[in-house]
Structures are given as structure tokens and as C-alpha cells.
Amino acid sequence: MIVLSADDANTLFTSACRAITNFGEPVSPRGLATTEILGAHLRLTRPRRRFVDMPPLRRLNPAFAVAEALWILSGSDEDWIFQYNQALTRYADDGVLQGAYGPRMRRWNGIDQLDRTRQLLQRDPDTRQAVIQLYDPQRDTRGHRDVPCTLSYRFYLRRGRLHMHTTMRSQDVWLGFPYDIFTNTLIQELLAGWLGAQLGEYHHHIDSLHLYAEHFGAAEQLAHDPDPSPLMPQVAIPWTRADRVVRNTITEPRAPGATGAWSAFADMLASYRAWSSGQRERARTLLAATDGDLARALERWYDHRAPVAADQGAHAS
């Protein structure tokens, strides 16, 4: 069991990789060689420092990070997400990711768990029942390719600060963790805003924290003292407008009514749609007027991917 704590995602990611390379044990589920630590608690004390960006060893596709977060928040399992990461198609059954978190969070048998959590915390700020359940044994034992790694989210409102705990049965630290912590802390920040609360700590609990053999060498080369992740702009929007803002951000550049982080999200997604369809100059033009660290990271992503053929542009990590 390991317990790691950091103020930013870059440092937490690096510490987790180092722990696995130093103390992990070999294990090969489904014949795939990994190095694993059983039992990990990763604590992020400043959740707005959520973006892992450690080139040249670990580059994230920030457009996919944003797209996946909004795909989940919107309650979607639609295939538009594949435009931002074609690699996901290998886990689909009949074109659908059966383990998609969005429908489970927003419409579990007619229940919007996110809204229920919001209302529960409003009625009883000290509640211990603010749980969003994602694993569904009735569905997830049918042999689908995509089985949720995340089991649940829990939220605790204490002394005016909203803390979030996530439990995962399995976590690939190299490919999965950077995107998961981005999405989860975005949900945490939005919920804190809907409750009029300050943003508390983020806690990430993993049963099997692992590295696949193909990433072990790169993980060993990570700097011991990385540059900290930048502080992301605030994402607060009223609950009554949230679904509309998310929907518009997904589909429209310069989304109507969007400001700040949401305007940047919309620009980034529009830019990446152009990039993945081969319109490289248009993609860069759309992004040039967009402010923020994520937009600059996407420009670096384009610079890194530029030699790749146009039909490969949508591939994420």
C-alpha cells in the first residue's frame, strides 16, 4: 500500500510512476505484462492543477482530455468521442463503449446521479451518502470489451470545502491516470460551484495501480522534480445552464454564452475536429486566438504530431 500526496498533477503522476518502478511486482492479466502495486491512495491538494503535461516523455492530447470530460458530463455514450481518440474503438461493442461513465452518472435507470448528489448535499451538507455509482454488475459481467475501471465517486462537504474520493479497481498510470484526474477534478469543481463551496482535496484510491511493460522505460526517465502543473481557469457555471453550456461547447466553436474556460474548451474542440479531418492550417488558425495553458499544450501537440499522416491525426495517447 502506498500513499502519495502532491499539490499538482505532474508531481503526483511522477511520484506514482516512480513508486511503481521502485516497488512494483510483475503480473500479467490477460497475458499482458505489467508492473503493479496493490493498494494506492493518491491525494491532490490543489485540484485545479489537474493537467499532466511532461514532454517529451508524456504528452497528453488536451483536446481529448476536454472532450472526454464533456462526453461524461453530458451523459453520452455516442461515438463522436472517437474523433478525438480513435484508439477507443478497439474497446467498443457494435460501435458503443458499453462501460461509458456518462449514461451511468446522468441516467442510471432514470436517475441523474449527479443531480441527486447535488440536491442531497444541499439538503444535508454533512451527509455521507453523496455517492455516484458507476460499476453495474448486471451489465458489466456480460463479457463486453469495455468494463469500467472506476467503481464510484463520493463527495464530502466539510467546513465549506467539497472533497472528492474516487475508487478504482484498476488504473494504468501512464495512459489512464492523467485523463481520469482531469475529468474527475473538473466534476468536483463544478459540483463545488453548484453548492457554493470551496474546492477541497481530491483523493484517488486504486486497487491495482500499474504500468504496462511498454511504458516502464519512459516512466523511469521522468524527472524527479517536474515543473508543476499550471493552475487551470475556474469552470463554475450555474446548474440551470450547465447542460446547455456543455452541449454547446461540444458542438459549436465560440459557443453561444460561453466565457472563460468554456469558450477555450469550445475553441479547442473545434480546432481538433479540423485537425483530425486534415485541415491543419484551419486547426491552427482556430486555436491561435484561444488563451490558456491548455490551448498552448494543444499547439505543442500539433507540433509533435505534424509529421504524422492526416488520417492519423485523431489518435490520442
C-alpha positions as CSV (number, residue, x, y, z in Angstrom):
1,M,0.0,0.0,0.0
2,I,1.3,3.4,-0.9
3,V,0.1,6.9,0.0
4,L,1.2,9.8,-2.1
5,S,0.3,13.5,-1.9
6,A,1.1,16.5,-4.1
7,D,-0.1,19.9,-4.9
8,D,-0.3,19.3,-8.6
9,A,-0.9,16.5,-11.1
10,N,2.5,16.5,-12.7
11,T,4.2,15.8,-9.4
12,L,1.6,13.2,-8.3
13,F,1.9,11.4,-11.7
14,T,5.7,11.4,-11.4
15,S,5.6,10.1,-7.8
16,A,3.2,7.3,-8.8
17,C,5.3,6.2,-11.7
18,R,8.4,6.2,-9.5
19,A,6.7,4.2,-6.8
20,I,5.7,1.5,-9.4
21,T,9.2,1.3,-10.9
22,N,10.8,1.1,-7.5
23,F,8.4,-1.2,-5.6
24,G,6.0,-2.8,-8.1
25,E,5.7,-6.5,-8.7
26,P,5.2,-8.2,-12.1
27,V,1.8,-9.5,-13.0
28,S,0.3,-10.4,-16.4
29,P,-3.5,-10.3,-16.5
30,R,-4.8,-11.4,-20.0
31,G,-1.2,-12.2,-20.8
32,L,-0.2,-8.5,-20.8
33,A,3.0,-7.8,-18.8
34,T,2.6,-5.1,-16.2
35,T,4.3,-4.0,-13.0
36,E,1.8,-3.4,-10.2
37,I,1.3,-2.0,-6.8
38,L,-1.8,-3.4,-4.9
39,G,-3.3,-0.5,-2.9
40,A,-2.6,3.1,-3.7
41,H,-4.0,6.4,-2.3
42,L,-3.1,9.4,-4.4
43,R,-4.0,12.8,-2.9
44,L,-4.2,16.0,-5.0
45,T,-4.4,19.0,-2.7
46,R,-5.0,21.6,-5.4
47,P,-7.4,20.0,-7.9
48,R,-7.3,22.9,-10.4
49,R,-3.7,21.9,-11.1
50,R,-5.2,18.9,-12.9
51,F,-3.3,18.7,-16.2
52,V,-0.4,16.3,-16.7
53,D,2.0,17.7,-19.3
54,M,5.5,16.3,-19.2
55,P,7.0,16.4,-22.7
56,P,8.8,14.8,-24.4
57,L,8.2,11.6,-22.3
58,R,4.5,12.1,-21.6
59,R,2.4,14.3,-23.8
60,L,-1.4,14.4,-23.3
61,N,-3.8,15.4,-26.0
62,P,-5.6,18.3,-24.3
63,A,-8.4,18.2,-26.8
64,F,-9.2,14.6,-25.9
65,A,-8.9,15.4,-22.1
66,V,-11.6,18.1,-22.6
67,A,-13.7,16.1,-25.0
68,E,-13.8,13.0,-22.6
69,A,-14.7,15.2,-19.6
70,L,-17.6,16.8,-21.5
71,W,-18.7,13.5,-23.0
72,I,-19.1,12.1,-19.5
73,L,-20.7,15.2,-18.1
74,S,-23.2,15.3,-20.9
75,G,-24.3,11.7,-20.1
76,S,-23.2,10.5,-23.6
77,D,-22.1,7.2,-25.0
78,E,-22.2,8.4,-28.6
79,D,-19.4,7.7,-31.0
80,W,-18.4,11.3,-31.5
81,I,-15.7,10.7,-28.8
82,F,-13.8,8.5,-31.3
83,Q,-13.0,11.6,-33.4
84,Y,-10.7,12.7,-30.5
85,N,-9.2,9.2,-29.8
86,Q,-9.6,6.5,-32.5
87,A,-7.8,4.1,-30.1
88,L,-11.0,3.8,-28.1
89,T,-12.8,2.0,-31.0
90,R,-10.9,-1.2,-30.1
91,Y,-12.9,-1.4,-26.8
92,A,-16.3,-0.9,-28.5
93,D,-19.0,-3.5,-29.0
94,D,-21.1,-2.7,-32.1
95,G,-19.7,0.8,-32.1
96,V,-20.6,1.6,-28.5
97,L,-18.4,1.8,-25.4
98,Q,-20.5,-0.3,-23.1
99,G,-18.7,0.9,-20.0
100,A,-19.2,4.6,-20.7
101,Y,-19.5,6.6,-17.5
102,G,-21.8,9.3,-18.7
103,P,-25.1,7.4,-19.0
104,R,-24.4,5.7,-15.7
105,M,-23.8,9.0,-13.9
106,R,-26.6,11.0,-15.6
107,R,-29.3,8.5,-16.3
108,W,-28.9,5.3,-14.3
109,N,-32.4,3.6,-14.7
110,G,-33.9,7.1,-14.9
111,I,-31.8,8.6,-12.1
112,D,-29.5,11.6,-12.7
113,Q,-26.9,10.7,-10.0
114,L,-25.1,14.0,-10.4
115,D,-28.2,16.0,-9.8
116,R,-29.2,13.7,-6.9
117,T,-25.8,14.2,-5.3
118,R,-26.1,18.0,-5.7
119,Q,-29.5,18.0,-4.1
120,L,-28.5,15.7,-1.3
121,L,-25.5,17.8,-0.3
122,Q,-27.7,20.9,-0.4
123,R,-30.3,19.4,1.9
124,D,-27.7,17.8,4.3
125,P,-24.2,19.2,3.9
126,D,-22.8,16.7,6.4
127,T,-24.2,13.7,4.5
128,R,-22.1,10.6,3.9
129,Q,-24.5,9.4,1.2
130,A,-23.3,11.5,-1.7
131,V,-22.3,8.6,-3.9
132,I,-22.2,8.2,-7.7
133,Q,-22.1,4.5,-8.5
134,L,-20.5,3.5,-11.9
135,Y,-19.9,-0.2,-11.8
136,D,-23.1,-2.2,-12.7
137,P,-22.7,-5.9,-12.1
138,Q,-25.8,-6.7,-14.1
139,R,-24.2,-5.1,-17.2
140,D,-20.5,-5.5,-16.5
141,T,-20.4,-9.3,-16.2
142,R,-21.7,-9.9,-19.8
143,G,-18.3,-10.0,-21.4
144,H,-18.2,-6.6,-23.1
145,R,-14.8,-5.3,-24.1
146,D,-15.2,-2.1,-22.0
147,V,-15.6,-2.7,-18.3
148,P,-15.5,0.4,-16.1
149,C,-12.2,0.8,-14.2
150,T,-13.8,3.4,-11.9
151,L,-16.2,2.0,-9.3
152,S,-17.6,5.1,-7.7
153,Y,-17.3,8.8,-6.8
154,R,-18.0,10.1,-3.3
155,F,-18.3,13.6,-2.1
156,Y,-18.0,15.2,1.4
157,L,-18.8,18.8,2.2
158,R,-16.8,19.7,5.3
159,R,-16.1,23.2,6.7
160,G,-17.2,24.8,3.5
161,R,-14.9,22.7,1.2
162,L,-16.0,19.9,-1.1
163,H,-13.7,16.9,-1.1
164,M,-13.9,14.1,-3.6
165,H,-13.0,10.4,-3.3
166,T,-12.7,8.1,-6.4
167,T,-12.3,4.4,-6.1
168,M,-10.9,2.4,-9.0
169,R,-10.4,-1.4,-9.3
170,S,-7.6,-0.8,-11.9
171,Q,-5.6,2.1,-13.1
172,D,-3.0,2.3,-15.9
173,V,-1.0,5.2,-14.5
174,W,0.7,6.1,-17.8
175,L,-2.3,6.2,-20.2
176,G,-5.3,6.4,-17.9
177,F,-4.5,8.4,-14.8
178,P,-3.7,11.8,-16.5
179,Y,-7.1,11.8,-18.2
180,D,-9.1,10.4,-15.3
181,I,-7.8,13.0,-12.8
182,F,-8.6,15.8,-15.3
183,T,-12.2,14.7,-15.7
184,N,-12.8,13.8,-12.1
185,T,-11.5,17.1,-10.7
186,L,-13.5,19.0,-13.3
187,I,-16.6,17.3,-12.0
188,Q,-15.5,18.1,-8.4
189,E,-15.0,21.8,-9.2
190,L,-18.4,22.1,-10.9
191,L,-20.2,20.4,-8.0
192,A,-18.4,22.7,-5.5
193,G,-19.6,25.7,-7.5
194,W,-23.2,24.5,-7.6
195,L,-23.1,24.1,-3.8
196,G,-21.4,27.5,-3.2
197,A,-18.5,25.6,-1.6
198,Q,-14.7,26.0,-1.9
199,L,-12.8,23.3,-3.7
200,G,-11.3,20.8,-1.3
201,E,-8.9,17.9,-1.8
202,Y,-9.1,15.2,-4.4
203,H,-8.4,11.6,-3.3
204,H,-7.8,8.8,-5.9
205,H,-8.0,5.3,-4.5
206,I,-6.7,2.4,-6.7
207,D,-6.7,-1.3,-6.0
208,S,-4.3,-2.2,-8.9
209,L,-2.0,0.7,-9.9
210,H,0.2,-0.4,-12.7
211,L,2.4,0.3,-15.7
212,Y,2.4,-1.8,-18.8
213,A,5.8,-3.0,-19.9
214,E,5.9,-0.8,-23.0
215,H,5.8,2.3,-20.7
216,F,8.2,1.2,-18.0
217,G,11.4,2.6,-19.6
218,A,9.8,6.1,-20.2
219,A,8.5,6.2,-16.6
220,E,12.0,5.5,-15.3
221,Q,13.2,8.6,-17.2
222,L,10.8,11.1,-15.7
223,A,12.4,14.0,-13.8
224,H,12.3,13.6,-10.1
225,D,11.4,17.3,-9.7
226,P,9.0,18.1,-12.5
227,D,7.6,21.5,-13.3
228,P,4.2,21.9,-11.5
229,S,1.0,21.6,-13.5
230,P,-0.4,25.1,-14.3
231,L,-3.5,26.4,-12.4
232,M,-6.5,26.0,-14.7
233,P,-9.1,28.7,-15.0
234,Q,-12.3,28.4,-13.0
235,V,-15.1,26.4,-14.6
236,A,-18.0,27.5,-12.5
237,I,-21.4,27.7,-14.3
238,P,-24.9,27.7,-12.8
239,W,-26.6,24.3,-12.5
240,T,-29.6,25.6,-14.5
241,R,-27.3,26.4,-17.5
242,A,-24.8,23.6,-17.2
243,D,-26.3,21.0,-19.6
244,R,-26.8,23.7,-22.3
245,V,-23.3,25.1,-21.9
246,V,-21.8,21.6,-22.0
247,R,-23.8,20.7,-25.1
248,N,-23.0,23.9,-26.9
249,T,-19.3,23.6,-26.0
250,I,-19.2,20.1,-27.6
251,T,-20.7,21.2,-30.9
252,E,-20.1,24.9,-31.6
253,P,-16.9,26.9,-31.9
254,R,-17.3,30.2,-30.0
255,A,-20.2,28.5,-28.2
256,P,-23.1,31.0,-27.5
257,G,-23.0,32.3,-23.9
258,A,-19.6,30.6,-23.2
259,T,-16.9,32.6,-21.5
260,G,-13.6,31.9,-19.9
261,A,-12.6,28.2,-19.7
262,W,-15.8,27.1,-21.6
263,S,-15.0,29.4,-24.6
264,A,-11.5,27.9,-24.7
265,F,-12.9,24.4,-24.5
266,A,-15.2,25.1,-27.4
267,D,-12.3,26.5,-29.5
268,M,-10.1,23.6,-28.7
269,L,-12.6,21.0,-29.7
270,A,-13.4,22.8,-33.0
271,S,-9.7,23.1,-33.7
272,Y,-9.1,19.4,-33.2
273,R,-12.1,18.5,-35.3
274,A,-10.4,20.4,-38.1
275,W,-7.1,18.9,-37.4
276,S,-8.4,15.3,-37.4
277,S,-10.1,15.9,-40.7
278,G,-6.8,17.0,-42.3
279,Q,-7.4,20.8,-42.1
280,R,-4.2,21.5,-40.4
281,E,-3.9,25.3,-41.2
282,R,-7.6,25.9,-40.2
283,A,-7.0,24.0,-36.9
284,R,-4.0,26.2,-36.0
285,T,-5.9,29.4,-37.0
286,L,-8.9,28.5,-34.8
287,L,-6.5,27.8,-31.9
288,A,-4.3,30.9,-32.3
289,A,-6.8,33.3,-30.7
290,T,-7.5,31.0,-27.8
291,D,-6.0,31.9,-24.4
292,G,-4.7,29.5,-21.7
293,D,-2.3,26.7,-20.9
294,L,-4.4,24.0,-22.5
295,A,-4.5,25.8,-25.8
296,R,-0.8,26.2,-25.8
297,A,-0.4,22.5,-24.9
298,L,-2.6,21.6,-27.9
299,E,-0.4,23.7,-30.1
300,R,2.6,21.7,-28.8
301,W,0.6,18.5,-29.5
302,Y,0.1,19.7,-33.1
303,D,3.8,20.4,-33.4
304,H,4.6,16.9,-32.2
305,R,2.0,15.2,-34.5
306,A,2.6,17.3,-37.6
307,P,4.8,14.7,-39.4
308,V,2.0,12.1,-39.0
309,A,-0.3,11.5,-41.9
310,A,-3.6,13.4,-41.8
311,D,-5.7,10.3,-41.3
312,Q,-3.8,9.5,-38.1
313,G,-4.4,13.0,-36.6
314,A,-7.2,11.8,-34.3
315,H,-5.2,9.3,-32.4
316,A,-4.6,10.5,-28.8
317,S,-2.1,8.9,-26.4
